[in-house]
Amino acid sequence: MSGPSEKFWANLPLGREVTLLMHDANGVAALAKPAGVLSHPNEPGEEPRSLLTVPYTIADEVFAWTDVDGAKRQLWLLNRLDSATSGVILAAANGELASEIRAQFRKKQIRKIYCALVFGGPRQPLEIWRDLLVVDKRGGKIRAAANAGNVPSESRMSVVRIGQKEPRVSLLKLEPRTGRSHQLRVQAAKRHLPIIGDQTYGDFGRNRTFAKLAGTKRMFLHSLETNFDYEWRERTWQFAARAPIPREFEKFL
C-alpha cells in the first residue's frame, strides 16, 4: 500500500504562504509554515489563518475536506509550532501511519533543529542548556518558567554567527533534546539571550526598537530541520526535511 497520488499533494488546501517541502512514498509530508500562521484552527472561523484552510478535529488531530472531484480527503497533523514560529511541520495522509510517527515523538526519537536570532551573544560557542521548568497549561494558554520547576529540559546550543553591528545580535542553532512547551524560548531568555520578537518571554523594549529597524514584528525562531527513522510495512524508512532560513534572519548579521 503506497501513499496518495501526486494530485492529492498538488491540491492540498494550503494556508497563506504555506508550502509543501516534500513527501515520501508512504504519505509522510513536511510543510513550511510561515510565522503568524496557526498550526491548526483552535476555534471555528480560524481556518483562513491555519496551515490548511479547512476544518480540523482537535481530538483526532486531523484536517478533513472534500476535493474538487467530490472525494473525501484527510491529513493528520504530527506536530505543532507556535503561530509565531516558522519552519518545518509534519503531517501524514494515513491515520495508522500518523499514530506510528506520533509514537516516535513520544519516545523522543525525532531530531529537530531550530535557528533563533537573539539579542546579545553566548559566553561559549557551544553549550548544553539544562533546566527544570514550570509549565502551566490553563485556559487554553501555555506559560513556562525556568525557575524552581520539576520538568527536566535540555537543549544543545551552538553559535552560527555573531552580528558585527548594532543592535548586537547572534544567530544560534538550537537542538531540543526534550520537547517541553516553549522550552527554547524560556531557556534562551533565562540566559539573557531573549529571542527577538518573543512577545511572552522576550525583551519588550528592544523588540519594539528592532521591529522598527527590521520592518517586521515576527518572532525570530525557525524550525530549520527535522529527521527521523520510522517502521512501516515491515521496513525502516528515513525521513528528513529542511526549511531554508528566512532572509530576514540574516539582515542584521
ZADO-1210 file (C-alpha; in nm, 4 decimals, padded with zeros to 6 digits):
<atoms>
<atom x="00.0000" y="00.0000" z="00.0000" code="MET" pos="1"/>
<atom x="00.1513" y="00.3310" z="-00.1095" code="SER" pos="2"/>
<atom x="00.0688" y="00.6880" z="-00.0211" code="GLY" pos="3"/>
<atom x="-00.1730" y="00.9171" z="-00.2035" code="PRO" pos="4"/>
<atom x="-00.1224" y="01.0328" z="-00.5608" code="SER" pos="5"/>
<atom x="00.0659" y="01.3422" z="-00.6699" code="GLU" pos="6"/>
<atom x="-00.2718" y="01.5008" z="-00.7422" code="LYS" pos="7"/>
<atom x="-00.3567" y="01.4794" z="-00.3715" code="PHE" pos="8"/>
<atom x="-00.0408" y="01.6709" z="-00.2781" code="TRP" pos="9"/>
<atom x="-00.0760" y="01.9223" z="-00.5605" code="ALA" pos="10"/>
<atom x="-00.4275" y="02.0146" z="-00.4480" code="ASN" pos="11"/>
<atom x="-00.3782" y="02.0496" z="-00.0735" code="LEU" pos="12"/>
<atom x="-00.5815" y="02.3462" z="00.0582" code="PRO" pos="13"/>
<atom x="-00.2706" y="02.5196" z="00.1904" code="LEU" pos="14"/>
<atom x="-00.2878" y="02.8333" z="00.4019" code="GLY" pos="15"/>
<atom x="-00.1305" y="03.1700" z="00.3269" code="ARG" pos="16"/>
<atom x="00.2280" y="03.1259" z="00.2012" code="GLU" pos="17"/>
<atom x="00.2401" y="02.7657" z="00.3307" code="VAL" pos="18"/>
<atom x="00.4429" y="02.5405" z="00.1005" code="THR" pos="19"/>
<atom x="00.4822" y="02.1648" z="00.0668" code="LEU" pos="20"/>
<atom x="00.8504" y="02.0864" z="00.1173" code="LEU" pos="21"/>
<atom x="00.8376" y="01.7138" z="00.0408" code="MET" pos="22"/>
<atom x="00.6509" y="01.3883" z="00.0920" code="HIS" pos="23"/>
<atom x="00.7580" y="01.0256" z="00.0843" code="ASP" pos="24"/>
<atom x="00.6048" y="00.7179" z="-00.0780" code="ALA" pos="25"/>
<atom x="00.4025" y="00.6297" z="00.2316" code="ASN" pos="26"/>
<atom x="00.2351" y="00.9659" z="00.2789" code="GLY" pos="27"/>
<atom x="00.4555" y="01.1380" z="00.5362" code="VAL" pos="28"/>
<atom x="00.4936" y="01.5035" z="00.4455" code="ALA" pos="29"/>
<atom x="00.6763" y="01.8158" z="00.5585" code="ALA" pos="30"/>
<atom x="00.5343" y="02.1613" z="00.5080" code="LEU" pos="31"/>
<atom x="00.6924" y="02.5021" z="00.5641" code="ALA" pos="32"/>
<atom x="00.4773" y="02.7207" z="00.7891" code="LYS" pos="33"/>
<atom x="00.5320" y="03.0985" z="00.7845" code="PRO" pos="34"/>
<atom x="00.5353" y="03.2994" z="01.1058" code="ALA" pos="35"/>
<atom x="00.1844" y="03.4113" z="01.2003" code="GLY" pos="36"/>
<atom x="00.0066" y="03.1059" z="01.0597" code="VAL" pos="37"/>
<atom x="-00.1668" y="02.8690" z="01.3025" code="LEU" pos="38"/>
<atom x="-00.0664" y="02.5020" z="01.3035" code="SER" pos="39"/>
<atom x="-00.4391" y="02.4303" z="01.3099" code="HIS" pos="40"/>
<atom x="-00.7597" y="02.6245" z="01.3806" code="PRO" pos="41"/>
<atom x="-00.8441" y="02.6325" z="01.7504" code="ASN" pos="42"/>
<atom x="-01.1915" y="02.7756" z="01.7044" code="GLU" pos="43"/>
<atom x="-01.4489" y="02.7964" z="01.4219" code="PRO" pos="44"/>
<atom x="-01.3613" y="03.0759" z="01.1846" code="GLY" pos="45"/>
<atom x="-00.9840" y="03.0425" z="01.2227" code="GLU" pos="46"/>
<atom x="-00.9454" y="02.8174" z="00.9160" code="GLU" pos="47"/>
<atom x="-00.8198" y="03.1012" z="00.6900" code="PRO" pos="48"/>
<atom x="-00.5285" y="03.1613" z="00.9311" code="ARG" pos="49"/>
<atom x="-00.4321" y="02.7946" z="00.9539" code="SER" pos="50"/>
<atom x="-00.1809" y="02.5571" z="00.7933" code="LEU" pos="51"/>
<atom x="-00.4678" y="02.4146" z="00.5877" code="LEU" pos="52"/>
<atom x="-00.7745" y="02.6297" z="00.5331" code="THR" pos="53"/>
<atom x="-01.0259" y="02.3547" z="00.6112" code="VAL" pos="54"/>
<atom x="-01.1975" y="02.2166" z="00.9253" code="PRO" pos="55"/>
<atom x="-00.9824" y="02.0424" z="01.1842" code="TYR" pos="56"/>
<atom x="-01.0808" y="01.7933" z="01.4538" code="THR" pos="57"/>
<atom x="-00.8698" y="01.8565" z="01.7624" code="ILE" pos="58"/>
<atom x="-00.9473" y="01.5195" z="01.9248" code="ALA" pos="59"/>
<atom x="-00.8222" y="01.3239" z="01.6209" code="ASP" pos="60"/>
<atom x="-00.5643" y="01.5839" z="01.5111" code="GLU" pos="61"/>
<atom x="-00.6839" y="01.5685" z="01.1527" code="VAL" pos="62"/>
<atom x="-00.7841" y="01.8093" z="00.8761" code="PHE" pos="63"/>
<atom x="-01.0764" y="01.6974" z="00.6577" code="ALA" pos="64"/>
<atom x="-01.2174" y="01.8330" z="00.3316" code="TRP" pos="65"/>
<atom x="-01.3835" y="01.7393" z="00.0029" code="THR" pos="66"/>
<atom x="-01.1762" y="01.7881" z="-00.3113" code="ASP" pos="67"/>
<atom x="-01.2931" y="01.9189" z="-00.6493" code="VAL" pos="68"/>
<atom x="-01.3835" y="01.5653" z="-00.7585" code="ASP" pos="69"/>
<atom x="-01.6064" y="01.5148" z="-00.4553" code="GLY" pos="70"/>
<atom x="-01.3634" y="01.2775" z="-00.2804" code="ALA" pos="71"/>
<atom x="-01.3223" y="01.2927" z="00.0975" code="LYS" pos="72"/>
<atom x="-00.9670" y="01.3816" z="00.1979" code="ARG" pos="73"/>
<atom x="-00.7810" y="01.3853" z="00.5295" code="GLN" pos="74"/>
<atom x="-00.4396" y="01.4949" z="00.6539" code="LEU" pos="75"/>
<atom x="-00.3193" y="01.4166" z="01.0070" code="TRP" pos="76"/>
<atom x="-00.1022" y="01.6699" z="01.1879" code="LEU" pos="77"/>
<atom x="00.2043" y="01.5131" z="01.3527" code="LEU" pos="78"/>
<atom x="00.3431" y="01.8076" z="01.5494" code="ASN" pos="79"/>
<atom x="00.2757" y="02.1748" z="01.6126" code="ARG" pos="80"/>
<atom x="00.4612" y="02.5025" z="01.6085" code="LEU" pos="81"/>
<atom x="00.3624" y="02.8174" z="01.7933" code="ASP" pos="82"/>
<atom x="00.1915" y="03.0527" z="01.5497" code="SER" pos="83"/>
<atom x="00.4858" y="03.2952" z="01.5826" code="ALA" pos="84"/>
<atom x="00.7396" y="03.0237" z="01.4888" code="THR" pos="85"/>
<atom x="00.8120" y="02.9421" z="01.1246" code="SER" pos="86"/>
<atom x="00.9544" y="02.6333" z="00.9579" code="GLY" pos="87"/>
<atom x="00.9142" y="02.2581" z="00.9242" code="VAL" pos="88"/>
<atom x="00.5890" y="02.0996" z="01.0393" code="ILE" pos="89"/>
<atom x="00.4974" y="01.7346" z="00.9750" code="LEU" pos="90"/>
<atom x="00.1797" y="01.5654" z="00.8558" code="ALA" pos="91"/>
<atom x="00.0644" y="01.2257" z="00.7284" code="ALA" pos="92"/>
<atom x="-00.2052" y="01.1200" z="00.4842" code="ALA" pos="93"/>
<atom x="-00.2794" y="00.7963" z="00.6694" code="ASN" pos="94"/>
<atom x="-00.4206" y="00.7681" z="01.0216" code="GLY" pos="95"/>
<atom x="-00.2376" y="00.4480" z="01.1114" code="GLU" pos="96"/>
<atom x="00.0890" y="00.5906" z="00.9864" code="LEU" pos="97"/>
<atom x="00.0261" y="00.9075" z="01.1864" code="ALA" pos="98"/>
<atom x="-00.0120" y="00.7020" z="01.5036" code="SER" pos="99"/>
<atom x="00.3190" y="00.5275" z="01.4387" code="GLU" pos="100"/>
<atom x="00.5105" y="00.8525" z="01.3947" code="ILE" pos="101"/>
<atom x="00.3445" y="01.0207" z="01.6930" code="ARG" pos="102"/>
<atom x="00.4782" y="00.7277" z="01.8944" code="ALA" pos="103"/>
<atom x="00.8270" y="00.8223" z="01.7706" code="GLN" pos="104"/>
<atom x="00.7723" y="01.1723" z="01.9083" code="PHE" pos="105"/>
<atom x="00.6700" y="01.0321" z="02.2464" code="ARG" pos="106"/>
<atom x="00.9852" y="00.8200" z="02.2543" code="LYS" pos="107"/>
<atom x="01.1979" y="01.1288" z="02.1736" code="LYS" pos="108"/>
<atom x="01.3217" y="00.9664" z="01.8541" code="GLN" pos="109"/>
<atom x="01.2661" y="01.2713" z="01.6330" code="ILE" pos="110"/>
<atom x="01.5615" y="01.5061" z="01.5804" code="ARG" pos="111"/>
<atom x="01.4601" y="01.8698" z="01.5484" code="LYS" pos="112"/>
<atom x="01.6911" y="02.1634" z="01.4812" code="ILE" pos="113"/>
<atom x="01.5875" y="02.5259" z="01.5174" code="TYR" pos="114"/>
<atom x="01.7615" y="02.8536" z="01.4487" code="CYS" pos="115"/>
<atom x="01.6996" y="03.1655" z="01.6528" code="ALA" pos="116"/>
<atom x="01.8092" y="03.5267" z="01.6291" code="LEU" pos="117"/>
<atom x="01.8710" y="03.6575" z="01.9809" code="VAL" pos="118"/>
<atom x="01.9811" y="03.9785" z="02.1462" code="PHE" pos="119"/>
<atom x="02.3368" y="03.9586" z="02.2807" code="GLY" pos="120"/>
<atom x="02.5794" y="03.6700" z="02.2486" code="GLY" pos="121"/>
<atom x="02.6538" y="03.3471" z="02.4397" code="PRO" pos="122"/>
<atom x="02.9669" y="03.3182" z="02.6531" code="ARG" pos="123"/>
<atom x="03.0671" y="02.9936" z="02.4815" code="GLN" pos="124"/>
<atom x="03.0274" y="02.8810" z="02.1167" code="PRO" pos="125"/>
<atom x="02.8728" y="02.5520" z="02.2320" code="LEU" pos="126"/>
<atom x="02.6628" y="02.4923" z="02.5438" code="GLU" pos="127"/>
<atom x="02.4252" y="02.2319" z="02.6820" code="ILE" pos="128"/>
<atom x="02.1308" y="02.4028" z="02.8488" code="TRP" pos="129"/>
<atom x="01.9711" y="02.2075" z="03.1327" code="ARG" pos="130"/>
<atom x="01.6820" y="02.3481" z="03.3347" code="ASP" pos="131"/>
<atom x="01.3890" y="02.2437" z="03.5498" code="LEU" pos="132"/>
<atom x="01.0878" y="02.4179" z="03.4019" code="LEU" pos="133"/>
<atom x="00.7495" y="02.5088" z="03.5402" code="VAL" pos="134"/>
<atom x="00.4874" y="02.4548" z="03.2668" code="VAL" pos="135"/>
<atom x="00.1356" y="02.5860" z="03.3263" code="ASP" pos="136"/>
<atom x="-00.1413" y="02.4968" z="03.0791" code="LYS" pos="137"/>
<atom x="-00.4685" y="02.6634" z="03.1747" code="ARG" pos="138"/>
<atom x="-00.7467" y="02.8360" z="02.9901" code="GLY" pos="139"/>
<atom x="-00.6082" y="02.7356" z="02.6522" code="GLY" pos="140"/>
<atom x="-00.2821" y="02.9208" z="02.7200" code="LYS" pos="141"/>
<atom x="00.0667" y="02.7905" z="02.7941" code="ILE" pos="142"/>
<atom x="00.3183" y="02.9635" z="03.0162" code="ARG" pos="143"/>
<atom x="00.6557" y="02.8273" z="03.1205" code="ALA" pos="144"/>
<atom x="00.9317" y="02.9439" z="03.3520" code="ALA" pos="145"/>
<atom x="01.2841" y="02.8196" z="03.4235" code="ALA" pos="146"/>
<atom x="01.2909" y="02.8648" z="03.7987" code="ASN" pos="147"/>
<atom x="01.2276" y="02.6043" z="04.0674" code="ALA" pos="148"/>
<atom x="01.0290" y="02.3755" z="03.8403" code="GLY" pos="149"/>
<atom x="01.0169" y="01.9976" z="03.8183" code="ASN" pos="150"/>
<atom x="01.0110" y="01.9390" z="03.4411" code="VAL" pos="151"/>
<atom x="01.3624" y="01.8446" z="03.3163" code="PRO" pos="152"/>
<atom x="01.4522" y="02.0250" z="02.9942" code="SER" pos="153"/>
<atom x="01.7683" y="02.0025" z="02.7869" code="GLU" pos="154"/>
<atom x="01.8856" y="02.1718" z="02.4674" code="SER" pos="155"/>
<atom x="02.2103" y="02.1936" z="02.2735" code="ARG" pos="156"/>
<atom x="02.3105" y="02.5445" z="02.1659" code="MET" pos="157"/>
<atom x="02.5766" y="02.6331" z="01.9107" code="SER" pos="158"/>
<atom x="02.6644" y="02.9728" z="01.7684" code="VAL" pos="159"/>
<atom x="02.6223" y="03.0083" z="01.3928" code="VAL" pos="160"/>
<atom x="02.7168" y="03.3751" z="01.3612" code="ARG" pos="161"/>
<atom x="02.7504" y="03.6856" z="01.5754" code="ILE" pos="162"/>
<atom x="02.6493" y="04.0205" z="01.4299" code="GLY" pos="163"/>
<atom x="02.9099" y="04.2939" z="01.3904" code="GLN" pos="164"/>
<atom x="02.6797" y="04.5963" z="01.4104" code="LYS" pos="165"/>
<atom x="02.4227" y="04.7434" z="01.6447" code="GLU" pos="166"/>
<atom x="02.1980" y="04.6167" z="01.7806" code="PRO" pos="167"/>
<atom x="02.4239" y="04.3237" z="01.8737" code="ARG" pos="168"/>
<atom x="02.2523" y="04.0015" z="01.7785" code="VAL" pos="169"/>
<atom x="02.3525" y="03.6369" z="01.7364" code="SER" pos="170"/>
<atom x="02.2234" y="03.3578" z="01.5176" code="LEU" pos="171"/>
<atom x="02.2041" y="03.0360" z="01.7196" code="LEU" pos="172"/>
<atom x="02.1350" y="02.6739" z="01.6303" code="LYS" pos="173"/>
<atom x="01.9184" y="02.5115" z="01.8964" code="LEU" pos="174"/>
<atom x="01.8521" y="02.1400" z="01.9244" code="GLU" pos="175"/>
<atom x="01.5980" y="02.0470" z="02.1927" code="PRO" pos="176"/>
<atom x="01.6632" y="01.7071" z="02.3475" code="ARG" pos="177"/>
<atom x="01.3359" y="01.7230" z="02.5384" code="THR" pos="178"/>
<atom x="01.0100" y="01.8508" z="02.3963" code="GLY" pos="179"/>
<atom x="00.8678" y="02.0900" z="02.6559" code="ARG" pos="180"/>
<atom x="00.6224" y="02.3665" z="02.5742" code="SER" pos="181"/>
<atom x="00.8050" y="02.6942" z="02.4991" code="HIS" pos="182"/>
<atom x="01.1299" y="02.5249" z="02.6044" code="GLN" pos="183"/>
<atom x="01.3712" y="02.7064" z="02.3728" code="LEU" pos="184"/>
<atom x="01.2118" y="03.0453" z="02.4319" code="ARG" pos="185"/>
<atom x="01.2318" y="03.0134" z="02.8102" code="VAL" pos="186"/>
<atom x="01.5827" y="02.8679" z="02.8158" code="GLN" pos="187"/>
<atom x="01.7174" y="03.1434" z="02.5899" code="ALA" pos="188"/>
<atom x="01.5540" y="03.4168" z="02.7986" code="ALA" pos="189"/>
<atom x="01.6940" y="03.2714" z="03.1211" code="LYS" pos="190"/>
<atom x="02.0464" y="03.3098" z="02.9800" code="ARG" pos="191"/>
<atom x="01.9884" y="03.6751" z="02.8867" code="HIS" pos="192"/>
<atom x="01.9649" y="03.5780" z="02.5198" code="LEU" pos="193"/>
<atom x="01.5993" y="03.6630" z="02.4533" code="PRO" pos="194"/>
<atom x="01.4698" y="03.5589" z="02.1129" code="ILE" pos="195"/>
<atom x="01.3981" y="03.8697" z="01.9100" code="ILE" pos="196"/>
<atom x="01.0254" y="03.9332" z="01.8735" code="GLY" pos="197"/>
<atom x="00.9202" y="03.6986" z="02.1542" code="ASP" pos="198"/>
<atom x="00.6138" y="03.8716" z="02.2963" code="GLN" pos="199"/>
<atom x="00.5934" y="03.6478" z="02.6042" code="THR" pos="200"/>
<atom x="00.9472" y="03.5868" z="02.7288" code="TYR" pos="201"/>
<atom x="01.1459" y="03.8455" z="02.5342" code="GLY" pos="202"/>
<atom x="01.2798" y="04.1970" z="02.5903" code="ASP" pos="203"/>
<atom x="00.9772" y="04.4094" z="02.5048" code="PHE" pos="204"/>
<atom x="01.1609" y="04.7425" z="02.4734" code="GLY" pos="205"/>
<atom x="01.4304" y="04.6059" z="02.2445" code="ARG" pos="206"/>
<atom x="01.1648" y="04.4167" z="02.0481" code="ASN" pos="207"/>
<atom x="00.9857" y="04.7443" z="01.9673" code="ARG" pos="208"/>
<atom x="01.3067" y="04.9138" z="01.8558" code="THR" pos="209"/>
<atom x="01.4148" y="04.6158" z="01.6460" code="PHE" pos="210"/>
<atom x="01.0727" y="04.5852" z="01.4810" code="ALA" pos="211"/>
<atom x="01.1054" y="04.9430" z="01.3537" code="LYS" pos="212"/>
<atom x="01.4508" y="04.8715" z="01.2113" code="LEU" pos="213"/>
<atom x="01.3566" y="04.5357" z="01.0606" code="ALA" pos="214"/>
<atom x="01.0101" y="04.6291" z="00.9393" code="GLY" pos="215"/>
<atom x="00.8626" y="04.3139" z="01.0941" code="THR" pos="216"/>
<atom x="00.7239" y="04.2141" z="01.4341" code="LYS" pos="217"/>
<atom x="00.7785" y="03.8426" z="01.3820" code="ARG" pos="218"/>
<atom x="00.9446" y="03.6189" z="01.6400" code="MET" pos="219"/>
<atom x="01.2851" y="03.5115" z="01.5094" code="PHE" pos="220"/>
<atom x="01.2549" y="03.1402" z="01.5859" code="LEU" pos="221"/>
<atom x="01.2536" y="02.8968" z="01.2938" code="HIS" pos="222"/>
<atom x="01.2185" y="02.5175" z="01.2767" code="SER" pos="223"/>
<atom x="01.5057" y="02.4512" z="01.0404" code="LEU" pos="224"/>
<atom x="01.5252" y="02.0733" z="01.0091" code="GLU" pos="225"/>
<atom x="01.3501" y="01.7549" z="01.1205" code="THR" pos="226"/>
<atom x="01.4706" y="01.3996" z="01.0629" code="ASN" pos="227"/>
<atom x="01.3836" y="01.0550" z="01.1935" code="PHE" pos="228"/>
<atom x="01.3510" y="00.6864" z="01.1073" code="ASP" pos="229"/>
<atom x="01.0201" y="00.5037" z="01.1299" code="TYR" pos="230"/>
<atom x="00.8932" y="00.1471" z="01.0915" code="GLU" pos="231"/>
<atom x="00.6202" y="00.0875" z="00.8340" code="TRP" pos="232"/>
<atom x="00.5115" y="-00.2220" z="00.6396" code="ARG" pos="233"/>
<atom x="00.7967" y="-00.4325" z="00.7837" code="GLU" pos="234"/>
<atom x="01.0601" y="-00.1875" z="00.6688" code="ARG" pos="235"/>
<atom x="01.2597" y="00.1012" z="00.8158" code="THR" pos="236"/>
<atom x="01.2166" y="00.4339" z="00.6370" code="TRP" pos="237"/>
<atom x="01.4215" y="00.7506" z="00.6708" code="GLN" pos="238"/>
<atom x="01.2662" y="01.0939" z="00.6543" code="PHE" pos="239"/>
<atom x="01.4396" y="01.4320" z="00.6553" code="ALA" pos="240"/>
<atom x="01.3138" y="01.7776" z="00.5670" code="ALA" pos="241"/>
<atom x="01.4631" y="02.1255" z="00.5830" code="ARG" pos="242"/>
<atom x="01.3036" y="02.4698" z="00.5529" code="ALA" pos="243"/>
<atom x="01.5538" y="02.7395" z="00.4476" code="PRO" pos="244"/>
<atom x="01.6342" y="03.0155" z="00.6967" code="ILE" pos="245"/>
<atom x="01.4148" y="03.3180" z="00.6221" code="PRO" pos="246"/>
<atom x="01.6033" y="03.6088" z="00.4679" code="ARG" pos="247"/>
<atom x="01.5141" y="03.8475" z="00.7478" code="GLU" pos="248"/>
<atom x="01.7259" y="03.6404" z="00.9908" code="PHE" pos="249"/>
<atom x="02.0478" y="03.7442" z="00.8170" code="GLU" pos="250"/>
<atom x="01.9727" y="04.1111" z="00.7621" code="LYS" pos="251"/>
<atom x="02.1436" y="04.2249" z="01.0828" code="PHE" pos="252"/>
<atom x="02.4357" y="03.9808" z="01.0870" code="LEU" pos="253"/>
</atoms>
